[in-house]
Amino acid sequence: MVERPNSPVCPPRRVLMGPGPSDVSPSVLAALGAPTVGHLDPYFLNLMDEVQQMLRELFQTENSLTLAVSGTGSAGMETCIVNLVEPGDRVLIGVNGVFGGRMADVATRYGAEVRTIERSFGEVFSTEKVAEAVREFQPKLVGLVHAETSTGACQPIPEISKAVHDQGAMLLIDCVTSLGGIPVEIDEWNVDAAYSGTQKCLSCPPGLAPVTFSKRAVEAMDARSSKVASWYLDMSMVRNYWSGQSRAYHHTAPINMNYALHTALREALDESLEARFERHHQNHLGLRAGLEALGLKYAVDESIRLPMLNAVLIPEGVDDKTVRGRLLNEFGIEIGGGLGPMAGKTWRIGLMGAASTTSNVLLFLAALENCLQSSGYQFTAGAGIAAANNYFSNVN
């Protein structure tokens, strides 16, 4: 017989400065512990309505079909693809990192005829390259990653969106890392579908995936000739549960996770989107000043860098896992390693949501200097902290 664990859950306290999840505020954690009600309780149905309205504000959209899928960001990805794609449909995916590749994999699994266009990790797509591929392939759907978590690169959307729609295709974007950290303007950019996750810049535990669909996307769903391949993610049924009219039961929603998301959304909007975006930007610049003073370089060009996900090249002679291990075990700071061709070559330093603070920037730089010094890396002691302090002093 396997011995039953006799100790309670007691996780260590970490400063989450990796690619996600991010730090969660005390009020969001407290919401998770609120009394559970039924999934059709009037209180919860009203809360669902409020979550929808706040998500619309965050996505900057009037889309009626905007809700939180019961699952992580990857469930949001599958939701968008499985509802918009039928077997044999042509789908064009931009792959310039791990999550573009994952989007292509998901579309293939649902029977789409998938073609990819590719850029090296850390680069983004030009409007011309996307437009050429769309003209040649004539896809039903084009998928791009707005914020590529594996590389720290931000894909410009507005001009590409016009090129996609000029050829009659729909546009899907991955906003898992961008939503709540930089502008995501679904209506202004004419995006047909988008998905995100709760655990990045929204500073909510992982478990829900905000999604939004345009009127055109809903019409495409309604015109399907075959059933959606996933019962659980079928928006033709799920949207009836989230509708303010019929409220047809579909599945038991994660009640307390929706409490947490409601609280996280309210905090984000109370701060104001403009102030929130500026906070992420300024803390990114403070971190950049400190890293550059230490002689460290970014893995992506400044013009396309994400402020909330800083991909930094690891100095020659410094061991990736040793530094990340010391940061975690000695300083309680989590950062991420590189993925794909960037594995062992980059660190991914997150400044997302509640973790995007001046104090975290300075704490991280102090700990990193200690680790670099022990690794034999040559730099001027205190230079990173001094540069970051100088930056923050001049902007505050």
N, C-alpha and C positions, 0 to 999 in steps of 0.2 A: 504494500500500500504506500502510495506517495504521501509524504508527510505534509499536512496542511500548514500553510504559512500562518504564523501566529503574531506577526507584527503588522501594524496598520500601515496604510499608504502614507508615506512621509517623504516626498521628493525633496531634493536639495533646492536651495534658492539659487537661481542662475540669472545673469544679465544676458538676455537673449539678443545678441547682435549678429545673428547669422541670417540666412536667407528665409527664415521662417521656421516655426512660429515666432512671433514677436512677444514682447512683454505684455501682460494683460493688466489693466488697471484694477484696483481693489473693488471698485463699484461693479465692474463687469463680472469679476469672480463672485461677488456677493449675489448678483442676479442669478447665477447658476444654482445657488442654494435656496432660492425662494420656493415657496410651496408649489408643488406640481399640481396643475389642474388637468382636466380632460382636453383632448384635442379638438372637441367641439364645444367646449365651455364658452359661453358668451365673452368672458374676459379674454380668453386666448384668441378668439376670432377677431375681436377688436384690436388686439395687439398685432395680429397678422396684417390687418389693414394699415396700421401705423408703420410697421416694418416696410411694407410695400411703398408707402408714400415717401419714407425717408430714403429708401433705396433709389427711387426715381430722382430725388434731389441729388444724391451722390453721383448717380450715373449721368445727371443732367439730361433727363429725358422725360417725355410725357407718355412713354410706352405703357399701355395698359397691362401687358403681360410682362411684369417685372416682379420677381419673387425670390425667395431663398430656397434652393434645392436642398433636400435632406441628404447631405453628403459633403465631402471636401471639394476643393477646387477642381479636382480631376472629375468629379461627378458633374460639375458644371460644364466641363469640356464635353463629356459624353452626352449630356442633355442637349446641348446645342447641336451637336453633329447628328445624333440619332433622330432628332425631330425634323431636321432640315434635309437630311440625306436619305434617299432610297437606293436600293441596289441598282447599280449601273449608272447612277448620277456621276457627273464629272466634278471633281473637287480639286482645286489648286491650293497647295499649302506652301507657305514660305518657311524654309528650315534654315535657321541661323543660330540654333542652339538646341538644347535637349527638349524643350517643350514644344517647339515647332515639329520636331521629329515625333513626339508623342501624339500630337494632333493628327499627323499623317497616319500613324499606326491605328488610331481609333477609327478614322474614316475608312481605312482599308478593311478593318474588322467588320464594319457594317455594310460592306459590299460596294462601296464607292469605287469608281475608276479614279484613282488618285495620281496626280502628277505633282512633283515637288520642284520648286526652284530653290537654289541653295546659295548661301553666303557663308564665309568663314565665321566661326564663333567670334562674337565681339563686333561684327559688322551688321549693317541693316540694309534693307532693300531700297533701291531707287524707284521712283514712280515709273521711269521708263522700262525698267526690267520687268516689273509687275505687269504693266500695260501690254508689253510685247507678249508675255506668256498668256495673258487673258485673251488677247486677240487670236493667238494661235490655237489655244486649247478649248476656248469657249466653255468654261466651267459654269455649273450652276452656283457654286459657292467658292469663295476665296477665303482662306484662313491665314491670319497673321498674328504673331505675338506682339502685343503692344509693349510689354515690359518683360524682356527675356531674363528670367531669374537666374539662369545658368551662366549668363555672361555680363549682366549689368548694363545691357544696351537698350535704349528706348527707340522704338520704331515710329517715325512720323506717319500719321494716318490720313489727314485731310485730302491731300492731293491724290494719294493712292486710292482713296475711297471714290473720288470722282472718276478716275480711270477705270475702276472696277465696274461702277454703275453705268458708265457710258457703253459698256459692252453687254449690259443686261444681267450681270451676275450679282449675287448677294455677297456682303462682306461680314465675316465673323472675326472678332478679335478677342485675344486672351488678355484680360486685365487683372489677373490674379495678384500681381505685385503692384500694379499701378493704382488701383482704386483706393482713394483716400489719401494718396501720397503726392500725386501729380494730377493735373486736370485730365478727366475722362469725359468727353463731351459727345455723348452718343447721338443726340439729335443734330447738333451742329456739324458733326462729321459724317452724318448720314450712314451710321453703322446699323446693320440689320440684326446682328445678334452679338452679345458679349457675355462673358462669364468671369467670375472672380472667386475669391475665397475669403473667409473671415479672419484667417490667422496671420495676415501680413500687416498692411497699414491700418486695418480696422482694429487691430489689437484685441481680437476676440479669439477664444480657443478654436482650433480647427474643428470643423463639423458641419458647416453650412456653406453653400455656394450661391452667392447672388448671381442671378441671370436676368437678362432683359432681351426682349424680342420686338422688333419693329412691326408695324402694321403689315408691311410687305412680307415679313417672315411668317407672321401668323397666317396670312393668306396662303403662303406656300405650304404650311403645315395642313391647312384645311383642304388643300387640293391634292393631297397625297393619294396615290392609288393603292398603297399597301399600308398595313398597320405599322406603327412604330415598333422597332425590334425589341425595345426594352419596355416592359410593363411598368416598372417602377419609375422610369424617367419620362413616361409618355405625357407630354404637356397637354394633350387633348383631355386627359383626365385630371392631372394635377392642377391645372388652372381652374377647374371647377371647384376644387377644394379651397383655393385661394380667392375665389370670386366672392364679391360682396353680395351676390344674389342667392344662388342655389346652395352653395356650401356642401357639395356632394363629397362624402367621405371617400378618400383614396387610400391613404396610409396614415399610421400614427406618427405625427411629426415629432421631432425632438423638442419637446416643450421647453425645457430649461435652456437649451442652446438658443432658442429663439428669444428667450428673456435676455440672454447675454448679448445677442446681436442687437436687439432693440436698444439696450443700454449703450453699447458701443457706437451705434449710429447716432443716437442722441448726443453723446459726448462729441462726436466728430462735427456734427452740425452746430452744436452750441459754440464750439471753438470758431466756426465758420471755415468754409473750404479755403478761402483765400489765405486766412491766417495759418491754417494747417499746412497748405502747400509751401508757404513761406518758411514755416518752421523746419520742414524737411529740407528745404533748399539751403537755409543758413547753416544748419548742423552739418550738412554734407560739405559745404565750403570750409567750415571750421576743421572738419576731419581731413579734408584735402590739404589744407595748409599744413597741418601737423605731419601727415604722411610724406608730403613733398619735402619738408624740412629734414626728414629722416632719409631722404634719397630714394624713397619708394615711388614707383610709377604705376599709373592706372593701365588696365588691360584694354580699355576702349577709349576712343577719341572723346575729347571733352564735349563736343557738340551733340553727342548722343548718350551721354552718361545719365544713368538713373541716380537721383539724389538719395534714394532709400536703399540702394543695393550697390555697394562700392566694390568693384572687382579690381584687385590690386595684384600686380606681379610680385611673386616671391623672390627676394634677392638670391643671387647665386650663392651657393654654399649654405643656405638656411634650409633646414628640413621642415617641410609643411606640417606633418603630423606631430612632430615634437613641439612646435610652437603652439599649435591648436590644442594639444593635450595639456600643456602647461597653463595656457590661458583658461581652460576649463577647470582643471583640477586644483590649481593654485590661486587663481583669481576669480573663479566663478563666472567667467565670461565665455559665451559660446559664439564662435564665428564659423563660417562654412568654408569647406575646401572647394576646389574647382571640380567641374564635371566634364565628361567627354574629353576632348583634346586639351582642355584646360586643367585636368586633374593633375595635382602636384605642382602646378605652375602658378596658380592664383589663390588668393584668399578672397572670400566673399563676405564683406562686412556690412551688416544690415543696420540701418537707422530707420526703423519702421514704427509708425504709430507712437505708442507710449515709450518705446525705446529710443526715439529720436529726441535726445536731450543733450544740452551742453555738458552736463555732468557725465553722461555716458561717453561722450567723445573724449573728454579729458581722462576719465578712468581707463578707457581702452588704450589710449596713447601711452599712459604711464606703464600699464602692464605690458604692452607690446615692446616698449623700450627695454624693459627688464629681460624679456625673452630674446630679443635681438642681441642684446649685450652678451647673454649667456651663450648665444650661438656663434659668437666671434665676429658678428657683423660690425663693421666700422661706421660710427656716426658720432656726432657731437651730443654728448649726454644732455638730456633736457630740451633738445632742439624742437622735438615734436610738440611737447606740451607748451613751450614758449610761443611757438608759431600759432598754435590754435588759440591760446590765450590772447595773443595780440590781435588775431582776427576778431574774436568775440568782443574784445574791448572796443574795437573800432566800429562795430555794428550795433552795439547795445547803447 
